[in-house]
Amino acid sequence: MEGKRWMWIDWLLFSLRCGWYATGLTYYYVYSERLGRLSYLEFATFVSLGFIVPLVFWRPGYSNPTLYALTELILSGGFSIYINIILGINLSTSIILMPILMIGYLLTKRTAPWAIPLFVILLPANRYWTIDNLFSFYLQYIDVLLFFGIGLGFNLITKSQKRYKHLLTENMKQVELIQQQNKALEQYAAEVEKLALLEERNRMARDLHDSIGHHFTSVTVGLDAISYMIESHPKLAAEKLTSLAEVAREGLSEVRRTIHQIAPTEDNLPLTTQLEKLITDFGVHTNTKVGFAVIGAEPTVSPRIKLTFVRCLQECLTNSKRHGEASSISATIHFSEEMMELKVTNNGKRMESDIWGFGLTAMKNRLEELNGTLRIENIVNEGVTVVCTLPLRG
C-alpha cells in the first residue's frame, strides 16, 4: 500500500487507458456483429467494470499493486476466459493487452512471482480455443511481451525518478543540516574568539598587575624612605633615587613587553637565577631583609613555568610589603622529580579574610592552568606562608 501523488507517467498511462477502452467501446459498437452471441450491452458492462473497478486501487494518493493485479485478473482475465472458452468468440488480444501493460507498470517484487506467469503466459493461452491457427496463437505473444515490456519500462523510469527525488530530498536535508552546523560552528567560533580575547585580556591584566605592582611597590616604599633621608643623608638619598629610577625604567620596559606580547629577555636564564635577582633587587629597593634558598637540582622547564613562578614570587613579595608590612621575608624553591614548590614566608600581618584580591586570584589561576595549586597559611603568632606547587609529570 502506497500513498503518493501521480507523476507525469501515471497521467500518461491513465490517458492511454481511457483512450484504449473508449476506442474498444466505439469499435465494437460500430462492428457489433463481431461480438457473436454476446450483446453490446453485456460487452460494454464487462469492459466498463474492467476499466472502473481497478481504479479503486490505482488512483492519485493511493496505490495497491497487489489488489490492482487481482482485480485485473478477475475482471479482464475472467472476461477473456468467458468469451474465448465459454462463448467461443475471438475478440483478439486487445481485451488483455492494456491490463498486461498496467501489470508491467505496477509490478513489484511481491506480485512478480505470480503476476508474470498468469498475465504474460496463461491468460493469452485461453485464446487457443478461438484463434485461427497456431502461428497466430504464438504470434500474439509478441504483442503481449511488447506491452508488458512497455509497462515494465515505465515502471523502471518511475522507480528511477523516485530514487532521484529521494536522493534529492536527502541531499536537501543534508544541505540544510550542514547549513545549521555551519551556523553552529560560526557561533562556536565567535564564542571561542570572545573567550580567547577575554583570556588574553586577563593574561595581560595579570602580567601588568604582577609586574607593575611589584616594581611600583618597590618605588613607593623606596620613595617613602628617601623622604626621610634627604635632609640627613642627601648623598645616600641621591643614590637611592637613582636606583629607584632604574626600577621605574624596568617597570616601563615590562609594560611594553606585556603590551607587545614579547617574552621577558631573561627567559633563557635559569629559574633560580631569575628568582634570586628579583629577590636581591626587591631587598635593596625596599630595605627589606629577604632570604633565598634552593633545594634540589633545577630541571629544564618551559618559559611559561618560569614566568609563572617569577610572577608568583613578585606577588608574594609585593603583598608581604604592601599589605603585610613585613620586615623579613624568606623564599625557598624546592625541586624534586615529581614536583617543584615555591614557599614564601614573611613576618608581616596575618590574612584575616578568605576573600582574595586580584593578585592572588591571578596567581591561583596561573598555577591551575598548569595543574598546580596555591596554598596560604597564617603563622601562629605573626606572618603568612604562601606555597605554590606545580607537578612536573602529567
Secondary structure, DSSP 4 states (H G I P E B T S, - for coil): -B-----HHHHHHHHHHHHHHHHHHHHHHHTGGGGTTS-HHHHHHHHHHHHHGGGGGEETTEE-HHHHHHHHIIIIIHHHHIIIIIS-----THHHHHHHHHHHHT--TTTHHHHHIIIIIIHHHGGGGTSS-HHHHHHHHHHHHHHHHHHHHHHHHHHHHHHHHHHHHHHHHHHHHHHHHHHHHHHHHHHHHHHHHHHHHHHHHHHHHHHHHHHHHHHHHHHHHHHHHHHH-HHHHHHHHHHHHHHHHHHHHHHHHHHTTPPPGGGGS-HHHHHHHHHHHHHHHHT-EEEEEEESPPPP--HHHHHHHHHHHHHHHHHHHHTS--SEEEEEEEE-SSEEEEEEEESS-----S---HHHHHHHHHHHHTT-EEEEEE-SSS-EEEEEEEES--
